[in-house]
Amino acid sequence: MLSNQGFDLWADNYDKTVQISEENNLYPFAGYKKILNVIFNEAMQKENSDILDIGFGTGVLTSKLYKNGHQIDGVDFSSKMISIAQSIMPNANLIEWDFSMSLPPEFLGKRYDSIISTYALHHLTDEKKITFINNLIPLLKKDGKIFIGDISFETREKLNKCRLDSIEYWDDDEFYFVYDEINSSLENECEFYPISHCGGVFIISK
């Protein structure tokens, strides 16, 4: 797992790395554009909405929502990535923060139409993912939604196959989503909130 210093060093080339992986349909960013497009289209259903982005990186997705009139709060633990994102979203409220330690106090008292996280929660163990997601639900407005797009697999067998195929650069310190496992856990923890999937994105509705 990269430290925040590692992400700072990666920041300038991050988007290019993603593009190469996505265009060649390779781990870890296969399907990246599809996932971001699903979340963008879903979040755009409400005009001028309040959005929290957890692990926004260089702001590829969030900046498009920002340009369409949405109010953006965000956390990321790379100061260099924040600098890049802030330059294209000057009025967004972007905070340097390690979300594995919960969220900044100033965000905990707010309510959001959409909470977004793309390619970030795989830094948490599955157990911590469930706790973290469950703690986001109180931050949603009525009819608000959580959108999670990340490296994910339908089954553990497909994850293991990808690991073998990508063994030279597989990261064993990251914890990727396995649909059948995480879905069962989410249903148990978030039993009163509908959970759905669309184009590789987990959607939890309030």
Long-range contacts (C-beta under 8 A, 24 or more apart in sequence): 1-123, 1-171, 1-173, 1-174, 4-77, 4-78, 4-79, 4-98, 7-77, 7-78, 7-80, 7-81, 8-78, 8-79, 8-80, 8-81, 9-80, 11-58, 11-78, 11-80, 11-81, 11-83, 11-84, 12-80, 14-57, 14-58, 14-81, 15-58, 15-60, 18-60, 26-166, 27-151, 27-162, 27-165, 27-166, 27-169, 27-170, 28-119, 28-151, 28-171, 29-119, 29-151, 31-200, 32-119, 34-199, 34-200, 35-118, 35-149, 35-150, 35-199, 35-200, 35-201, 36-60, 36-61, 36-118, 36-149, 37-199, 38-147, 38-149, 38-198, 38-199, 38-200, 38-201, 39-116, 39-118, 39-147, 39-149, 39-201, 40-64, 40-65, 42-114, 42-145, 42-147, 42-198, 42-201, 42-203, 43-70, 43-113, 43-114, 43-116, 43-147, 44-68, 46-113, 46-114, 49-112, 49-113, 49-114, 50-110, 50-111, 50-112, 50-113, 50-114, 50-141, 51-112, 51-113, 51-114, 51-115, 51-116, 52-107, 52-110, 52-112, 52-114, 52-115, 52-116, 52-139, 53-115, 53-116, 53-117, 53-118, 54-99, 54-103, 54-115, 54-116, 54-117, 54-120, 54-121, 55-99, 55-117, 55-118, 55-119, 55-120, 55-121, 56-81, 56-85, 56-94, 56-116, 57-81, 57-85, 57-118, 57-119, 57-120, 58-84, 58-85, 59-84, 59-85, 59-88, 59-89, 59-92, 61-116, 61-118, 62-89, 62-92, 62-116, 63-88, 63-89, 66-91, 66-92, 73-107, 73-110, 73-112, 75-99, 75-103, 75-104, 75-107, 99-132, 100-124, 100-128, 102-135, 103-139, 107-139, 108-139, 110-139, 111-139, 111-140, 111-141, 111-144, 112-139, 112-140, 112-141, 112-144, 113-140, 113-141, 113-143, 113-144, 113-145, 114-144, 114-145, 114-146, 114-147, 115-139, 115-140, 115-144, 115-145, 115-146, 115-147, 116-146, 116-147, 117-146, 117-147, 117-148, 117-149, 117-150, 118-148, 118-149, 118-150, 119-149, 119-150, 119-151, 120-150, 121-148, 121-150, 121-177, 122-150, 122-151, 122-174, 122-175, 122-176, 122-177, 123-174, 123-175, 124-175, 125-175, 126-175, 126-181, 126-182, 126-185, 129-175, 129-177, 129-182, 130-182, 130-185, 130-186, 130-189, 131-189, 133-186, 133-189, 133-190, 133-204, 134-189, 134-190, 137-190, 137-193, 137-204, 137-206, 140-206, 141-206, 142-206, 143-205, 143-206, 144-205, 144-206, 145-203, 145-204, 145-205, 145-206, 146-202, 146-203, 146-204, 146-205, 147-201, 147-202, 147-203, 148-177, 148-201, 148-202, 148-203, 148-204, 149-200, 149-201, 149-202, 150-176, 150-177, 151-176, 151-177, 152-176, 152-177, 152-178, 152-179, 152-200, 153-177, 153-178, 153-179, 154-178, 154-179, 154-180, 155-179, 155-180, 156-180, 156-181, 177-202
